[in-house]
Every structure is written in structure tokens, then in C-alpha cells.
């Protein structure tokens, strides 16, 4: 597999503390660590006087109080949500009410209908820790209440101050409404969960889409930003090789699927048990959802068939075309 140059671990980064990362960027990390959120949700504060907050984070009293301290003496002029997962957007409501600042996003989460066969229950094999603040199941992670005040458009300079301007970069894939945000003055991109500093991103159908994710990944690579700020993990200071390895990893997973099916029909669970044999079993369930997304893409392209139906399901049996 491609070796992704993940950035140094940030386990020593203190919670509930404002850290200055650049002249215009600060970060406050929420204490919501898990196998999906890494050390926790990194909320970014852009600017020194008139400021914008990106991904306020989960409903967590300690994080709310830390943001309140970090924003003391500042005027919040905008609240940006990269997408509507429950570790990113819920505190936007409190922040909006306490500051009067509008919220910006590509839109609310899509109104997606989940088939019962595609909602995977926890089982003993997955060894799921119920204390995790974020599970991979959509019913547990989506902030369905979030509705932005302002719906931004891809490529739009949607917010400016005397110090900086922000540009919307639509990056569907992880979710259909995923947004990255460009800080033009520092040639920086805030990547939400589209690109993470510590791990690859889960692409979970039906709202997650691997074809769109790969297009968005190339879109970000083509931008040539100097630095990437993910919501989970440290800043990526050499985006070029990182993004190249990120894309290679996805293509290699796709080839692994085709290699598995070359040996005969298989279920997603069959494939993941082999493809992710060296990965902690606690991560096999989200891995199955990303493999499912790859299979949907391969089915569209005519490379795989579904033996037990017409639609690629989580529980389907697949074969090479």
C-alpha cells in the first residue's frame, strides 16, 4: 500500500487551550478523542479582531467554555461548518446565539433514506466501544438540526474582513455537503474531514460517494495550497506528496477489491477481513463502509456485478464482471 506521510502526532496538544498556528490562525481542540476523531475536534479561529470560527465542534461544555475564553475581546463575524457530523457542527447554534454571527455552509445535510439492510449493527467481532463520541453509523453522527444562514457557492469569496478573505471550495465525497475553506492571505486550506492529518477518510454510503470523493481529492491537489488544516490531526505542511499518497492509497484499495473478486464471489465482510487483516478490528466496520463505496463506484463503471440483486448493498455478494 502507498505510504501516506501522516503528520506528527499531536497527543501533546493541550485541550481547551487556544494555540497560535500562524499569524491569522488559532486552534482549540475539543476533548472528544475516539477512533474516529483522533485526539479530538480542532476548531479553528481565523483573524485577530473580527474573527471567523470554523467547525465549532460537539456539544461539550469544556469545549464551549474554551471557545468562549479564546473569543474574549474578539468580534465573531462568521461561523463556518464544513459538514454536518456531530463532532463538527452542533456548537454552531450556541455560538450563533451568543455572538449574533451568521452560519455559512454548502447547505444542510442531505435528506437521505437509509435502507434497513445497509445500517450495520454493532457486533462482538467489531469490539465497538460505546463510549466513543462518534460512531460511523449515520443515525448517530448527523446533526440533522443544522441549517446554515448563508448557503455558499463553490469558488465564492463568501466572507471578507480587513485582514483576510475566505473562499468556498466544495468537496463532496465524505458527505454530499462537505466544504473546504481557503484562506487566501496564507495560501491555506481548511479541509474538515475531506483530508485528515492522521488517517484516511471514511466514505460511507449512501450520502458518502467515492466517485465524488476522488474528484474532490484531485480538485484540492490541483489548487497547490501551501498548507492544509484538517479538523482532525496536525497541519499538513507538504500537501503535494501527502495528497498524491492519499489518492494512491484509494486506488490501491480499489485494486485490492478487484483482486479479491478475481478469486470468486465475495461479500464486503469477506473482503475486509483479508484487506484489513493488519488493521485493528475496531476499525473494520468503517472500513466495510468505505469498501462498499468503492464497490458502488466499480459497479457504476461496469467492473463488478451484484449476484443477489441489482443494487450494490452493504450485505450484497459481489463478483468480477
N, C-alpha and C positions, 0 to 999 in steps of 0.2 A: 504493500500500500504506500501511497505518497506520504512522505513525512512532512506534516504541517508544522511550520516553525512557531508553535504556540508561544505566546509571550510569557515572560517570567511570572511565576505565581504571585498573587497579591495577598497571601494569607496574613501578612503582617500589616495590611492596610487597616487602620482602626475604623470601627463602626461609629456612626453618629458624629463624625468629625468632618469638617469641610477641608478638603485638600486642594491646594492650588496646583493645577497641572500645566497651565500655560498662562500668559498674561490675561486671557479672556475666559479661561475655563477652570471651573472648580467641580469637584465631585464629592458627593456624600453617599456612603454605602449603607444600605439597609441591612439589618441583621436578620436576613431570611435565607441562610445558606441551605442548599439542598443539592441533590444530584442533578437537578435541572437548572438551578440558579447560580451554581458555583459558590463563591464567597457571599453573594447577595446581589441585590439590585443596585446598580450605580446610577444615582440621579445626578444629572449634570446641570450646573448653573452657568449661564453664559452672560458675560458682562460684569461691570463693576458697580454701576449705579442703577440704570434701567436694565433689568435682567430678564432673561428667559429661562424657564425651567423645563428640562427635557426628561420625560418619564418620571413623574413624581414618586411612583412606586406603590407598594402594597399598603393596605390598611394596617399600619403598625405604629403604635403610639410612640415608640422610641424614635422611629424614623421621622414621623411628623414633627416631633419636638426638635429633632436635629435640624430639619429643614427650616423650622421657624427661627432657630438661632442663626443659621447660616444666612438667612434672608433679612436679618435685622439691619435696618438702615438702607435697604435697597427697595426699589420700586419694581415689582413684578409686572411686566408689560405683556407677557405671553406665557402660556403653558402648552408644551408640545407633547403629544403622545405618539410614540412610534407604532404601537398597535395595542389591541385591547386584551392582552393577557393580564391575569390578576396580580402579577408582580410588577406591572408597569403603570397601569392607568388609574386604579381606584383612588389614590390620594389626590388626583386632579380635582375632584369635587370639593374637597376641603380647601385646597389651595385657591380655587376659583372663588369660593365663598369668602375666604379670609382676605383676599387681595383685590378682588374685582377684575382680575385679569381674564381675558378670553382664552379658551382652549382651541388648539389647532391640531388637525389630523387629516388623513386621507378620507376619513369617514368612520362611521361606527363599524363594528364587526358585522360581517355578512350574516344574513338570516339563513343559516344552514340547517337543513333537516338531516339528522343522523339516523341511519338505519340501525335497528337493534343488533343486527349481525356484525356491525362494524364498530360497536362500542365494546372495548375489551375490558373484561373484569379482571381485578387483581387475582392472582393465584399463588399457590405456595412456591411454584418454580421461580416466579419473579421476585420473591422476597421483598415485596414493597414495604417501605417504611411509611406508615400512615401519618407520621408527624411531619413529613415533607410539606413545605408551604406551597409547592406546585407539583401536581401530577401531570402526566401527559394527556389525560383524558379531557376532551374539550369541555365537557359539562362542569368540570372542576376549575378550569383555568380562564374561561372567558368572562370578561367584565361586560356583561350584556347591557348594563345601565349607561355606559359611556356614549355620549352623543356630543361631537365637537361643536363649538360655537361657530367655527370657521372651517370649512372644508377646503383644503389646499389642492392645488393642481400641480402635477409633475412639471418641474422646471421653473415654477413661480418663485420669485423673490417675495416671500409672504410676510416678512417682518423685518423692519429696519429700525435702528437706533443711531445715535451719534457715533457709537463705537463699532457697530457691526451690522451685517445683514445676513439673513438666513434664507436658504433656497431649499425647496421641497424636491426630494429625489424619491419617486415612487419605486418601491422594490417589493412587489408582490411575490409570494412564494412560501415563506414561513407562515404568513397569513395573507389573505387577499387584500387587506388594507394596510400592509406594512409600509412604513415611511422611514427613509433615512433623511438626515438633515445636514446640509452643507453650511459650514461657517466660512464664508468666502475670505475673510481677512486673514485666516490662519491656514487656509487650504486644508481644512479638516472636515471629516465626515463622521457624524454620529450615527452608528449603524444598528442600534437597537439589538434585536436578535437575528437580524439578517446575517451578520458576521459576528462571531463571538471570539474573544481572545483566548479562551481556554479549551474550547471544544467545537465540534461541528454542530450545525443547527438541525433540530428535528423538523422535518417537513411532514405534517400529519394531515392526511385527507379527512374529510372532504374539503375543508377550507384551504389547507396547505396543498400546494401544487408544485411538483418537482420541475415540470417544464418551465413554469414561470420563475421558479427559484433560480434555475440555471441561467435564464435570460437576464434576470436581475443581477446575478453574480457577475456576469460579463459586463453589464452596464456599469457597475461600480468599478471593475478593473479598468475599464476604458477611461474613467474620469481622471485617474492619475493623482488622487489626493495624496498629500504629504503624510497624513496621519489619520488613523481610524480610531474612534472612541466607541467601543461596544458597551452595551448596558451590563454585560457580564464578562469580567476579565479585564486585564490591563490594556492600555493603549497599544495599538499596532503601529510601530514606527517605520516599518518597511512593508507597506501594503502590497507592492508588486509581487514578490516571491510568495508572500502569505496567501494572496488571493489565487495565484496560479496553483499552489499546492492544494488549496481548498477545493478548487474545481477539479483537479486531477483525482482527488480522493472520491468525489462523487462519481466521476466517470469509471473509476476502478470498481466501485461498489456495483455499478450497473453491469460491468463485465463479469463480476463475480456471480451475479444473478443469472446471467446467460450461461455461464459455465456450469452452474448448479443444474439448470434446466436441461442442459445438454445430456446429463446423465439420467433423465427421465422426469416425469411429472412430480411436482413437489408443492407443499403448502409454504406459506410465509414462515411459519414456525419451524418447519424443517430446514429452510434455508438459513434463517438467523442463527440456529443452533450451531451451524457449521461456520458461517461467515463471521460470526462474532464470538467464536469459541474462546478467544483470549480477552474478551471484554466482560467486566463484572455483570453477572446475571441480572442485577438490579436495573441495568440499562437495556435489557433485551426487549422489554415492552416498547419503549420509544423507538428502538431500532427496528422493530417489526413494522411500526407505522411509517418510518422512512423507506423501508424496503417496499412496503405497499405503494407508496407514492412513486417509487421507481417503476414498479410493475404497471401502474396506471399509465405512466409515460410510455413504457415499452409496448403496452397493449395498443395505445393510440398509433404508435409507429409501425405496428404490424409485426413486431418481433416475438411477441408471446401471445398465447391463447389461453382462454379460461375454459377448463374442462367441464366444470359443473355449472355453467351459466353463461350469460352474455356480458355481464358487468363484472369488472375486477373488484372483488370483495376482500375484506381482511381475511375471511375464512375460506376463500376460494382455493382450488388446486390449479396450478399453472403448468403450462408446458411450452416448450420452444415451438415457434411457428415453422 
